[in-house]
Amino acid sequence: MNRPALIVLSLALVGCQTPQAPPPAKPVPLSSVFRLAKLEEIDSAIGQAIAAGKAPGAVVRIESGRAVYQKTFGDKAAKPERSPMTADTIFDAASLTKVIATAPAIALLIEQGKLGLDDRVEKWIPDFKKNGKGAVTIRHLLTHTSGLRPGLSLRPEWSGVASAIEKAKAESLTEQPDNKFIYSDINFILLGEIIQQLTGQRLEDFTRESVFQPLGMKDTVYLPSPNLRYRTAPTKWWNGKMQRGTPNNPICRRTGGVHGHAGMFTTAADLARYCRMILNKGELDGFRFIQPETIRLMTSVQSPSEVESLRGLGWDIESSYSSQRGEIFPIGGFGHLSLIHI
């Protein structure tokens, strides 16, 4: 029997930090920025997790100002053949797709005046309002307060993007909008479809041209090409074969690998570039990607006051999904967690 493993991809950011500059050619001494004893604790915790079989390996990258701590651990693949972890390993980003691809794409369209936060989903997805969903808006989808359940049913068997969208349109609400936080992949499946309907482009093309390429995220893609797959960490045993470049998410596997909720692949270095842009209030290496006001909108509380969980536009601020904050990061930071069970 194949031993299960758990891959954890987590982003935790503190919005009140000073702007982050790109790392200089000459590294900053770690001891001048980081507490080396704490870095050793991180190393030890990861080593213990690998020894316990919770993951085959890891890449850790921590930035503070111009200082960068990056280290690799263990293997990127244990089966069918062992392969050592490398700093440029490409990972299935799973639910980080929501905040790295879909949320910024939606934010850009809002900033351009092509989409409104309080537009009803029905405006962009015909027939969505059936079964009492007429009041659901873009804001509800982004904050997971739409009332839609967590995910689409996998039974009976079905496949194809069109089927996924039809199933999402046929969903009924479990709660009225604005009443409860329910983390839902369906919300971001719908947002991905709205991006395609509005732009006339495939989601993988629009996010590549409008988000990944402008930010210099050279290894961040949907559907990794064959020449990238040797760097890709395997995702899942499926049909008797270990998959590389195929998303672990079952909806993605049934529908070609591209959705608003999952399917993106990336590296630690590319994620660092994206985070640096967020903490720089929309600017990276002198390039203005998005306006500071839009970043504030994305990373501040946008969920209704009646809902106890605090969410930004895609980002988690304080909810049952806030484990990436640990016990130290205060409310005021923001992040997102992604778990992949193999």
C-alpha positions as a Python dict, from the first residue, in 0.01 Angstrom:
ca = {
    (1, 'M'): (0, 0, 0),
    (2, 'N'): (127, 349, -82),
    (3, 'R'): (181, 553, 232),
    (4, 'P'): (-19, 877, 225),
    (5, 'A'): (164, 1206, 234),
    (6, 'L'): (61, 1560, 302),
    (7, 'I'): (193, 1860, 114),
    (8, 'V'): (136, 2197, 280),
    (9, 'L'): (164, 2518, 82),
    (10, 'S'): (105, 2821, 296),
    (11, 'L'): (128, 3196, 259),
    (12, 'A'): (126, 3419, 565),
    (13, 'L'): (176, 3791, 515),
    (14, 'V'): (162, 4088, 749),
    (15, 'G'): (11, 4382, 568),
    (16, 'C'): (163, 4645, 794),
    (17, 'Q'): (521, 4551, 708),
    (18, 'T'): (745, 4803, 539),
    (19, 'P'): (771, 4762, 160),
    (20, 'Q'): (983, 4468, 53),
    (21, 'A'): (1271, 4538, -185),
    (22, 'P'): (1400, 4270, -422),
    (23, 'P'): (1696, 4074, -288),
    (24, 'P'): (2025, 4243, -383),
    (25, 'A'): (2306, 4074, -573),
    (26, 'K'): (2505, 4050, -249),
    (27, 'P'): (2306, 3861, 16),
    (28, 'V'): (2230, 4030, 346),
    (29, 'P'): (2375, 3838, 643),
    (30, 'L'): (2094, 3631, 790),
    (31, 'S'): (2206, 3701, 1145),
    (32, 'S'): (2143, 4073, 1090),
    (33, 'V'): (1772, 4011, 1020),
    (34, 'F'): (1662, 3669, 1145),
    (35, 'R'): (1692, 3496, 1479),
    (36, 'L'): (1908, 3204, 1378),
    (37, 'A'): (1777, 2989, 1661),
    (38, 'K'): (1427, 3021, 1516),
    (39, 'L'): (1547, 2922, 1172),
    (40, 'E'): (1701, 2613, 1331),
    (41, 'E'): (1364, 2536, 1494),
    (42, 'I'): (1197, 2556, 1152),
    (43, 'D'): (1459, 2324, 1005),
    (44, 'S'): (1411, 2078, 1292),
    (45, 'A'): (1029, 2079, 1263),
    (46, 'I'): (1046, 2008, 890),
    (47, 'G'): (1305, 1735, 942),
    (48, 'Q'): (1081, 1570, 1202),
    (49, 'A'): (779, 1586, 968),
    (50, 'I'): (979, 1420, 689),
    (51, 'A'): (1109, 1153, 926),
    (52, 'A'): (749, 1083, 1037),
    (53, 'G'): (643, 1029, 675),
    (54, 'K'): (416, 1334, 663),
    (55, 'A'): (588, 1467, 350),
    (56, 'P'): (880, 1350, 137),
    (57, 'G'): (1045, 1693, 136),
    (58, 'A'): (1002, 2069, 142),
    (59, 'V'): (1125, 2404, 17),
    (60, 'V'): (1125, 2686, 272),
    (61, 'R'): (1166, 3048, 170),
    (62, 'I'): (1137, 3338, 414),
    (63, 'E'): (1198, 3699, 318),
    (64, 'S'): (1231, 4004, 537),
    (65, 'G'): (1335, 4324, 369),
    (66, 'R'): (1636, 4231, 155),
    (67, 'A'): (1724, 3915, 349),
    (68, 'V'): (1624, 3577, 207),
    (69, 'Y'): (1640, 3244, 387),
    (70, 'Q'): (1582, 2952, 150),
    (71, 'K'): (1650, 2586, 212),
    (72, 'T'): (1550, 2252, 63),
    (73, 'F'): (1475, 1935, 256),
    (74, 'G'): (1436, 1572, 162),
    (75, 'D'): (1295, 1459, -171),
    (76, 'K'): (1044, 1597, -418),
    (77, 'A'): (953, 1240, -509),
    (78, 'A'): (973, 921, -307),
    (79, 'K'): (792, 693, -553),
    (80, 'P'): (816, 536, -800),
    (81, 'E'): (1177, 666, -795),
    (82, 'R'): (1346, 880, -533),
    (83, 'S'): (1438, 1230, -653),
    (84, 'P'): (1601, 1497, -434),
    (85, 'M'): (1422, 1822, -362),
    (86, 'T'): (1557, 2126, -545),
    (87, 'A'): (1495, 2495, -488),
    (88, 'D'): (1330, 2527, -829),
    (89, 'T'): (1086, 2238, -777),
    (90, 'I'): (744, 2317, -923),
    (91, 'F'): (453, 2232, -693),
    (92, 'D'): (83, 2182, -742),
    (93, 'A'): (-41, 2499, -571),
    (94, 'A'): (-394, 2363, -520),
    (95, 'S'): (-606, 2624, -339),
    (96, 'L'): (-336, 2892, -358),
    (97, 'T'): (-470, 2922, -713),
    (98, 'K'): (-756, 3120, -560),
    (99, 'V'): (-536, 3406, -437),
    (100, 'I'): (-245, 3390, -683),
    (101, 'A'): (-439, 3353, -1009),
    (102, 'T'): (-813, 3412, -974),
    (103, 'A'): (-839, 3689, -714),
    (104, 'P'): (-582, 3920, -881),
    (105, 'A'): (-739, 3855, -1222),
    (106, 'I'): (-1080, 3957, -1085),
    (107, 'A'): (-922, 4259, -910),
    (108, 'L'): (-762, 4376, -1235),
    (109, 'L'): (-1097, 4354, -1414),
    (110, 'I'): (-1264, 4551, -1133),
    (111, 'E'): (-987, 4811, -1145),
    (112, 'Q'): (-1038, 4844, -1522),
    (113, 'G'): (-1409, 4906, -1471),
    (114, 'K'): (-1511, 4588, -1654),
    (115, 'L'): (-1657, 4417, -1349),
    (116, 'G'): (-1823, 4530, -1027),
    (117, 'L'): (-1779, 4372, -685),
    (118, 'D'): (-2151, 4386, -630),
    (119, 'D'): (-2245, 4263, -978),
    (120, 'R'): (-2476, 3967, -952),
    (121, 'V'): (-2328, 3642, -1081),
    (122, 'E'): (-2635, 3606, -1301),
    (123, 'K'): (-2507, 3899, -1510),
    (124, 'W'): (-2213, 3692, -1630),
    (125, 'I'): (-2341, 3334, -1602),
    (126, 'P'): (-2687, 3295, -1757),
    (127, 'D'): (-2938, 3083, -1564),
    (128, 'F'): (-2729, 3097, -1248),
    (129, 'K'): (-3014, 3253, -1047),
    (130, 'K'): (-3227, 2937, -1049),
    (131, 'N'): (-3279, 2759, -719),
    (132, 'G'): (-3276, 3086, -527),
    (133, 'K'): (-2926, 3210, -618),
    (134, 'G'): (-3027, 3539, -783),
    (135, 'A'): (-2885, 3760, -505),
    (136, 'V'): (-2532, 3607, -512),
    (137, 'T'): (-2266, 3861, -613),
    (138, 'I'): (-1898, 3865, -706),
    (139, 'R'): (-1819, 3984, -352),
    (140, 'H'): (-2003, 3686, -205),
    (141, 'L'): (-1796, 3447, -416),
    (142, 'L'): (-1467, 3613, -321),
    (143, 'T'): (-1545, 3616, 53),
    (144, 'H'): (-1703, 3270, 63),
    (145, 'T'): (-2032, 3412, 190),
    (146, 'S'): (-2244, 3305, -107),
    (147, 'G'): (-2415, 3022, 81),
    (148, 'L'): (-2297, 2763, -172),
    (149, 'R'): (-2172, 2433, -32),
    (150, 'P'): (-1799, 2350, -24),
    (151, 'G'): (-1769, 2151, -347),
    (152, 'L'): (-1938, 1987, -642),
    (153, 'S'): (-2052, 1629, -602),
    (154, 'L'): (-1837, 1370, -781),
    (155, 'R'): (-2128, 1128, -813),
    (156, 'P'): (-2261, 1010, -1045),
    (157, 'E'): (-1956, 1009, -1273),
    (158, 'W'): (-1917, 1314, -1496),
    (159, 'S'): (-1642, 1503, -1678),
    (160, 'G'): (-1572, 1821, -1874),
    (161, 'V'): (-1568, 2192, -1792),
    (162, 'A'): (-1917, 2246, -1932),
    (163, 'S'): (-2052, 1979, -1698),
    (164, 'A'): (-1882, 2145, -1399),
    (165, 'I'): (-2038, 2482, -1481),
    (166, 'E'): (-2381, 2326, -1536),
    (167, 'K'): (-2355, 2150, -1201),
    (168, 'A'): (-2255, 2478, -1033),
    (169, 'K'): (-2551, 2654, -1193),
    (170, 'A'): (-2784, 2381, -1068),
    (171, 'E'): (-2667, 2414, -706),
    (172, 'S'): (-2905, 2531, -435),
    (173, 'L'): (-2795, 2752, -146),
    (174, 'T'): (-2734, 2599, 196),
    (175, 'E'): (-2752, 2949, 351),
    (176, 'Q'): (-2869, 3286, 228),
    (177, 'P'): (-2586, 3516, 108),
    (178, 'D'): (-2416, 3723, 380),
    (179, 'N'): (-2531, 3485, 654),
    (180, 'K'): (-2239, 3245, 697),
    (181, 'F'): (-1880, 3178, 593),
    (182, 'I'): (-1861, 2852, 397),
    (183, 'Y'): (-1527, 2793, 226),
    (184, 'S'): (-1634, 2677, -118),
    (185, 'D'): (-1445, 2568, -428),
    (186, 'I'): (-1767, 2629, -621),
    (187, 'N'): (-1730, 3003, -558),
    (188, 'F'): (-1395, 3014, -738),
    (189, 'I'): (-1499, 2773, -1012),
    (190, 'L'): (-1764, 3033, -1092),
    (191, 'L'): (-1514, 3320, -1073),
    (192, 'G'): (-1286, 3141, -1318),
    (193, 'E'): (-1578, 3103, -1558),
    (194, 'I'): (-1670, 3471, -1518),
    (195, 'I'): (-1313, 3569, -1613),
    (196, 'Q'): (-1344, 3362, -1930),
    (197, 'Q'): (-1689, 3497, -2019),
    (198, 'L'): (-1582, 3858, -1961),
    (199, 'T'): (-1245, 3850, -2136),
    (200, 'G'): (-1316, 3600, -2412),
    (201, 'Q'): (-990, 3424, -2319),
    (202, 'R'): (-919, 3090, -2162),
    (203, 'L'): (-843, 3123, -1792),
    (204, 'E'): (-489, 2987, -1832),
    (205, 'D'): (-416, 3243, -2105),
    (206, 'F'): (-560, 3545, -1925),
    (207, 'T'): (-384, 3469, -1596),
    (208, 'R'): (-54, 3402, -1774),
    (209, 'E'): (-67, 3724, -1978),
    (210, 'S'): (-219, 3950, -1710),
    (211, 'V'): (-74, 3816, -1383),
    (212, 'F'): (216, 3570, -1408),
    (213, 'Q'): (418, 3723, -1694),
    (214, 'P'): (392, 4087, -1580),
    (215, 'L'): (516, 3982, -1235),
    (216, 'G'): (805, 3778, -1373),
    (217, 'M'): (663, 3452, -1234),
    (218, 'K'): (837, 3249, -1501),
    (219, 'D'): (757, 2905, -1359),
    (220, 'T'): (394, 2966, -1263),
    (221, 'V'): (152, 2799, -1501),
    (222, 'Y'): (-154, 2590, -1549),
    (223, 'L'): (-82, 2267, -1735),
    (224, 'P'): (300, 2243, -1703),
    (225, 'S'): (462, 2163, -2037),
    (226, 'P'): (664, 1842, -2079),
    (227, 'N'): (994, 2033, -2048),
    (228, 'L'): (889, 2151, -1699),
    (229, 'R'): (756, 1823, -1569),
    (230, 'Y'): (1096, 1686, -1465),
    (231, 'R'): (1105, 1970, -1211),
    (232, 'T'): (748, 1909, -1094),
    (233, 'A'): (678, 1732, -768),
    (234, 'P'): (449, 1432, -827),
    (235, 'T'): (92, 1487, -719),
    (236, 'K'): (-99, 1159, -700),
    (237, 'W'): (-115, 791, -790),
    (238, 'W'): (-390, 775, -1050),
    (239, 'N'): (-482, 487, -1278),
    (240, 'G'): (-175, 301, -1155),
    (241, 'K'): (68, 581, -1246),
    (242, 'M'): (224, 860, -1040),
    (243, 'Q'): (114, 1188, -1195),
    (244, 'R'): (342, 1485, -1264),
    (245, 'G'): (190, 1809, -1384),
    (246, 'T'): (-163, 1678, -1325),
    (247, 'P'): (-345, 1858, -1042),
    (248, 'N'): (-436, 1654, -738),
    (249, 'N'): (-778, 1822, -724),
    (250, 'P'): (-1044, 1575, -848),
    (251, 'I'): (-1252, 1842, -1024),
    (252, 'C'): (-943, 1961, -1213),
    (253, 'R'): (-856, 1606, -1312),
    (254, 'R'): (-1205, 1559, -1455),
    (255, 'T'): (-1207, 1885, -1645),
    (256, 'G'): (-865, 1932, -1804),
    (257, 'G'): (-674, 2084, -1513),
    (258, 'V'): (-777, 2452, -1532),
    (259, 'H'): (-1016, 2617, -1288),
    (260, 'G'): (-1041, 2922, -1066),
    (261, 'H'): (-1017, 2720, -745),
    (262, 'A'): (-717, 2496, -825),
    (263, 'G'): (-487, 2378, -1100),
    (264, 'M'): (-200, 2629, -1085),
    (265, 'F'): (162, 2511, -1045),
    (266, 'T'): (438, 2732, -904),
    (267, 'T'): (773, 2756, -722),
    (268, 'A'): (878, 2905, -389),
    (269, 'A'): (1067, 3183, -570),
    (270, 'D'): (765, 3279, -782),
    (271, 'L'): (539, 3285, -477),
    (272, 'A'): (793, 3514, -311),
    (273, 'R'): (771, 3756, -605),
    (274, 'Y'): (393, 3764, -577),
    (275, 'C'): (405, 3818, -200),
    (276, 'R'): (661, 4095, -243),
    (277, 'M'): (423, 4270, -484),
    (278, 'I'): (136, 4242, -235),
    (279, 'L'): (347, 4382, 52),
    (280, 'N'): (473, 4658, -179),
    (281, 'K'): (109, 4761, -229),
    (282, 'G'): (91, 4647, -589),
    (283, 'E'): (441, 4734, -712),
    (284, 'L'): (730, 4501, -791),
    (285, 'D'): (1079, 4597, -907),
    (286, 'G'): (955, 4940, -1014),
    (287, 'F'): (658, 4798, -1208),
    (288, 'R'): (309, 4901, -1101),
    (289, 'F'): (97, 4585, -1132),
    (290, 'I'): (-214, 4703, -950),
    (291, 'Q'): (-316, 5012, -755),
    (292, 'P'): (-253, 5041, -377),
    (293, 'E'): (-624, 5099, -321),
    (294, 'T'): (-701, 4766, -484),
    (295, 'I'): (-448, 4586, -264),
    (296, 'R'): (-608, 4742, 44),
    (297, 'L'): (-948, 4628, -80),
    (298, 'M'): (-825, 4273, -137),
    (299, 'T'): (-650, 4236, 198),
    (300, 'S'): (-894, 4413, 432),
    (301, 'V'): (-1215, 4271, 576),
    (302, 'Q'): (-1481, 4247, 306),
    (303, 'S'): (-1711, 3990, 465),
    (304, 'P'): (-2033, 4123, 625),
    (305, 'S'): (-2030, 4231, 989),
    (306, 'E'): (-2288, 3963, 1071),
    (307, 'V'): (-2038, 3690, 978),
    (308, 'E'): (-1786, 3606, 1251),
    (309, 'S'): (-1513, 3486, 1011),
    (310, 'L'): (-1308, 3767, 860),
    (311, 'R'): (-1219, 3741, 491),
    (312, 'G'): (-1073, 3974, 231),
    (313, 'L'): (-1121, 3925, -141),
    (314, 'G'): (-993, 3569, -157),
    (315, 'W'): (-754, 3622, 134),
    (316, 'D'): (-808, 3477, 481),
    (317, 'I'): (-778, 3718, 773),
    (318, 'E'): (-934, 3536, 1070),
    (319, 'S'): (-1137, 3219, 1022),
    (320, 'S'): (-1130, 2846, 1087),
    (321, 'Y'): (-885, 2827, 794),
    (322, 'S'): (-627, 3061, 953),
    (323, 'S'): (-382, 2799, 1074),
    (324, 'Q'): (-109, 2955, 858),
    (325, 'R'): (-105, 3247, 1105),
    (326, 'G'): (-4, 3021, 1390),
    (327, 'E'): (-9, 3178, 1734),
    (328, 'I'): (214, 3474, 1658),
    (329, 'F'): (87, 3663, 1353),
    (330, 'P'): (-174, 3916, 1468),
    (331, 'I'): (-504, 3992, 1302),
    (332, 'G'): (-411, 4252, 1043),
    (333, 'G'): (-204, 4004, 851),
    (334, 'F'): (-355, 3786, 580),
    (335, 'G'): (-275, 3460, 410),
    (336, 'H'): (-405, 3140, 258),
    (337, 'L'): (-354, 2772, 324),
    (338, 'S'): (-345, 2486, 78),
    (339, 'L'): (-344, 2116, 167),
    (340, 'I'): (-287, 1831, -75),
    (341, 'H'): (-347, 1473, 42),
    (342, 'I'): (-167, 1215, -170),
}
